[in-house]
Amino acid sequence: MEIPYTSKARPDTGLINAKLGIWLFLASEVMLFGALFSSYILLRVGAVEWPHHVLDVPLATVNTAVLITSSITMVMSWASLMMKEFKKYKIYMGATILLGFVFLTIKYFEYSHHFAIGEIPSKSTFFAIYFTMTGLHMLHVIGGMIVNSYFWGPGSKMWKTEPERFTNRIEVAGLYWHFVDLVWIFLFPVLYLL
Amino acid sequence: MEGNHSHGHELGFWRKYVFSQDHKVIGIQYGFTSLLFLLFGFTLMMIMRWQLAYPGQPIPIIGSWLGEDRAPQGIMLPEFYNQLGAMHGTIMVFLGIVPLAVGAFGNYVMPLQIGAPDMAFPKLNMMSYWVYFMGGVTMLTSFVMPGGAANSGWTSYPPLSDIATIGQTVWLIGMVFLITSSLLGSVNFIVTIIQLRAKGLTFMRLPFFVWAQFVTSFLLLLAFPPLEAAGVLQLMDRLAGTSFFLPSGLVVTGQPLNVSGGGSPLLWQHLFWFLAHPEVYVLILPAMGIVAEVIANNTRKPLWGYKSMVYAAIFLGFMSFIVWAHHMFMTGMGTIISTFFQTTTMIISIPSIIILTALFISLWGGSIRFTTPMLFALAFLPMFGIGGLTGLPLGLSATDIPLHDTYYVIGHFHYVVAPGTIFALFAGIYYWFPKLTGRKMNETLGRIHFFGSFVCMNAIFMPMFIVGLAGVSRRLWDGGAQYAHAQPVLHWNEFMSHGAWALGVFQIFFIVNLFWSIRKGKKVEENYWHATTLEWATPTPPPHGNFITPPEVFRPPYEYSVPGAKKDYTPQNQPMEA
């Protein structure tokens, strides 16, 4: 049994199944992070005082640059497949995964610094929401890296058998990765700058 | 099935029946699991009803099994009553009705009705069942935790839930599983309906059941994540010591609570009801879908106002996202916000009334066949009507004040969900049983089941309005025995409890009928109900991959009694005559 429209778009909707699926998934993710941002606003509005300048802005700026770069390499890896250059795909996808690691490493130093000086989630509402939101975002980064590593390694065998479907998969994984990037673009100013 | 060449190789037992990717097997798995949970949740209620009818007396038979920390000498402890209350609500809603209405019926029937070979993502479909299963197991294990299961009500309001026993943590983890499952499921449903419709099956030719599942999936997709967020925040409160929902200066048993404070218990209520109001429509929309199918088929008429029903369902879906705070009139939000939410609440009653009215008018002039599914579907209409109309005083902020958190509320939403949705689900089981098995369920047993359940449901829930109007609060361990204002209505407790136990007895007829009919039921033809929709155009039971040749659709869903047609039904896949 074959499920239709896994690699060719359905003519009247112009979509493949996976692309519609990922957009719907991202819609639900918007609601998830939307609820957390709303909680942030409600808690901050109700707070007596709100700490400023306790987070490391330069490190977070570097991390923002790292994630944006990784989004670019993600697009390049998909574009390489569109141009049938599998070797370039491997390089760009590998770079995306590595940049993910760089992001996590920087985040690790940030976290361990806070923990060392007793700034743990239970210290204040600010640290509670900071660790919850960045922690959940980090889980999303790790999830994306696992998917990307699969498509870089064992999953890339599909390029030989079904190149079109594989390209679509990278596009879908890319949509998710850009979303994770976008969440950080909101987290950075909200938590670090405002 | 001969002639089904797409089914290349036989799958082993595990792949075929346990870790199956076939939407029909998954639908049946969902069906049996959720029916078991329904029975379990109902049993919890039957135990609670003993305590309400005869407070302080030892529970007969099972009282001695419950153990010293739940019911010493068979007498129920208040703590255990609270656990039963919280878990009854949680299990009925999240493990019973939604998985049955969406997971089972949606999974089995929807792909057949749209002429699809399977769901768009079969592996995801399998995963969503097993994640649901794990969520269910997690919820069940919470009963054996120290301090027992969650006991802060199905709404889990903090600060109480933040400082409750470990059962609450298990409840939250279980909810995360269930939310993940419904998320995977809803993505799958929407993609399947948009992408895998058969040739010629335009959106306005979809059976109303498919529309109902479509809107329901959007509600699940977009309303559940905020509860997931809320669940994560409450987990942080409980495990990492944060204070998202704990205000400053909280005193517990005489001691100031050692937390940073600064949180807001209201935040939880907003996040919770942002899910839980759309959830109400998740419970009712699939039921309306099933009832619409059964009524069209058994009146032998097209549905009256099909298009307005569809538009009403979509409008209902949108509106359900902006009514949530009508559960919170008593929190002191302020009159302006209350006015906004009471207005949207009044507006959302309009689409429900449109759908209900259209179904009523559909009966007009029909040649009604009073089959068992039709009886349940017919009973759904006035029962849901009572449930809906009694909701109006709760939706207005002024009249809500005396009724809030009384038995009136319990009566109201149980009329919607129990004789409403559950009757519709029974209608669905009796109606689609011949599709699953090639046999039909016994009519006599079905009628006993119906009439018994119908009388008992009303015996349980109608007195709740009386008790509630007298002002009896909903979560009292003794049913109000220690309150003076409850004394004049206290005698109803015994009556309601007898109704509940009798309802339990009548379900035995259903259980016997179900299992007996699977093996020994009367064999029937493939399109037994002479229905028009596509699920009856497959062999019975449908093979893996469903249709032998991909179907093509030529007409609207309910072409019954078309003047000039040879039969009183014209299937959707029958070509137009030249």
Interface residues (C-beta under 8 A of the other chain):
Chain A: M1 E2 I3 P4 Y5 R10 T13 L15 N17 L20 G21 L24 F25 A27 S28 E29 M31 L32 F33 G34 A35 L36 S39 L42 L43 G46 A47 V48 I120 P121 S122 K123 S124 T125 A128 I129 F131 T132 L136
Chain B: S6 H7 P117 D118 A120 F121 P122 L183 S186 V187 N188 I190 V191 I194 Q195 L196 L221 L222 A223 F224 P225 P226 E228 A229 A230 V232 L233 M236 A240 G241 T242 S243 F244 V259 S260 G262 G263 S264 L267 H270 L271 F274 H544 G545
